[in-house]
């Protein structure tokens, strides 16, 4: 039987020759998504360099159609910034396109070293480590930390990102889930745990679907009380909060109390990648043990050069942060005044509740086809069933006229589809 391929083996049921119909299984899986109204369609667009949030859409019509993007995580439009583009062009002509391999073989460049130094400095830590994405940095770091700590128990906020959940699952350690931002529940779980076992509290600063913020200082107090490490995901906050863009932990002056701070380079910094910042020993452990770091090609130096320019700029400039916060506050106020069901929070995230996946997709389709407005519906599993929503991310380049057009369009669609307005 050696060398026999699995797909050539028939499945026999009570003596009959029944073979698996693979195509049918896959078709049924996709059909289920369609039936639930949560099949995802990716838009076909190109952004207009230097003119964000203006873009061109190529789907469903002849030739490109002008649209306005309202759901990009390039929160500060740094992906369009002249300094970032110039740095990437310079690196491309200096060292070429790719990195050449993994960091330990041929993919370690001076750009990588410089950026890790800038990120460590941004968070007031001894060291930092780059990954190919924020997802990979979460998954690889959490899985590795828990495996290194024998008997570790991870205490995870119930709304943590899928990448954090994947890392905790892949660690194989015990997981205790606490209710979202519920300090009393977290303390109850910590108090019930064996004092002798290692503990790690994993949570986010800004929760990107709700737009709320974790009580970081209070969680650090509990970590001190119960001898736990802390792991903070700052992906929706780095670049946008704090005097230098160090995130909520910088804004609230608690970065020094956190064991590991994780962030992304693909949102407010406008390029691509992920990272962690911590003390030198922890970073060395992750660098030395995490398969997600060791066995993957490193970020292209072209990308790293762009991020380096972005991080350095945002350490010095608050103009982009201030513009983004002003835009978010303005849009929330306009939506509230129009009685749209906007979820009011203290951050830059502007979610509008729909509560139905089919209707959320319908609203998104009408906005794009009739109004040239692009916003993706957010459905399960990104958010719980029954809480489907549209998630708007206004940036410093979204002006008041754009906001007025958006709000007017939403009000018309809400009335057309006979949706419930805010009380």
C-alpha positions, 0 to 999 in steps of 0.5 A, a space after each residue: 500500500 506504500 505510495 497509494 494516494 488517499 483520494 484513490 481509496 474508496 469509502 465502503 459503507 456496508 459493502 457498497 462502493 461509496 466514494 466521497 463527493 468532495 465537490 458536494 461537500 465544498 459546495 454545501 459549505 459555501 451554500 451555508 454562508 449564502 443561506 445565512 446571508 454572510 457570504 463575503 464579497 471582496 471589492 475590486 478597487 484601486 486607491 488614488 495615491 495622494 487623494 485618499 479616501 478617493 478610490 476607483 471601483 471596477 466591479 459591476 460596471 464598465 470601467 472604473 467608477 469613483 468611490 469614497 472609502 469609509 472602512 479602511 484601517 489605514 486610519 491616518 492615510 499614512 499609506 499615502 504619505 509622501 515620506 512613506 512612499 519616498 522611503 519605499 522608493 529609495 529602499 527599492 532602488 537601494 536594496 531591491 524588492 524581497 528580503 531574501 528569506 527568513 531572518 536567521 538565514 538571509 532576511 535580516 537587514 539593517 532596515 529591520 534592525 532600525 525599525 525594531 529599535 524605533 518600536 522598542 523606543 515607541 513603547 519604552 521597552 528594551 527590545 522589539 520583534 517584527 512579524 509579517 502581520 499582526 495576526 502572526 505576531 499574536 498567534 506566534 507570541 501567545 502560543 510560544 509564551 504559554 508553552 515556555 511557561 509550564 502549566 500556564 493559564 491564560 485569562 482572555 477577554 471574551 472579545 479578543 481578536 481571532 489571532 489571539 484566540 488562535 495563539 491561545 488555542 495553539 499553546 495547548 494551555 488552560 484558558 479562562 475567558 472573562 466577560 468583556 472589560 469585567 474586572 470583577 469577573 477577571 479577579 474572580 477567575 484569578 483568585 480561583 486559580 492555583 497561586 503557584 501556576 504561571 498566569 497571563 492576562 491577554 486583552 486589547 486596548 481598543 476593541 475594533 468592533 465596539 470602539 471601547 477601551 480596556 481599563 489597562 491600569 486596573 488590569 495591571 493592578 490585578 496582574 500585580 496582585 495575582 502575580 500575572 504577566 500581561 499581554 496587550 494588543 494595541 493594533 487599533 491604537 498604535 499611531 493614533 493615541 499617545 503623544 508619540 503614537 504609542 497607543 492607549 498605554 502611552 496615553 494612559 502612562 501605563 506602558 511600563 507596567 505591561 509585560 508585552 505590547 503587540 501592535 500592527 504596522 498595517 493600520 495607522 502606520 499604513 504599510 504591513 507587518 506586526 510586532 511585539 515590544 517587551 524586555 530583551 529576554 522575552 523578545 529573545 525567547 520568542 525570536 528563538 522558539 516561535 515557529 511563526 517567526 523562525 520559519 517564515 520569510 521576513 518582511 521586504 525591506 521596502 515595506 520595512 523602510 516605509 514603516 520606519 518613515 511612518 513611525 518616525 513621522 508619527 512620533 513627531 507629528 500629532 496633526 494626523 491624530 488630531 484630524 482623525 479624532 475630530 473627524 470621528 467625533 464629527 461623524 458620530 454627532 451627525 449620525 446621532 443627530 440624524 437618529 441613526 443607530 450609531 454606537 457611541 464610544 470614545 474612540 475613532 471607531 464608528 459602528 452603526 448597528 443593523 442586527 441582521 446579516 442580509 440587511 447589512 449586506 443590502 445596505 452596503 450594496 446600495 451604498 456602493 451601487 447608488 451612492 459611490 460609498 464603500 463600507 463593508 458589512 461586519 457579520 459573524 464570526 467577526 461579531 456575534 450573530 444578531 449584532 451585524 453592523 456597518 463599521 465606519 473609520 473616518 480619517 483626517 481626509 474625510 471632510 464635512 461634505 463627505 460626511 453629510 453625503 454619507 449620513 443623507 444616504 444612510 437615512 434614505 436607505 434606512 427609510 427605504 428598507 424600513 429599518 429601525 432608527 435610534 430612539 
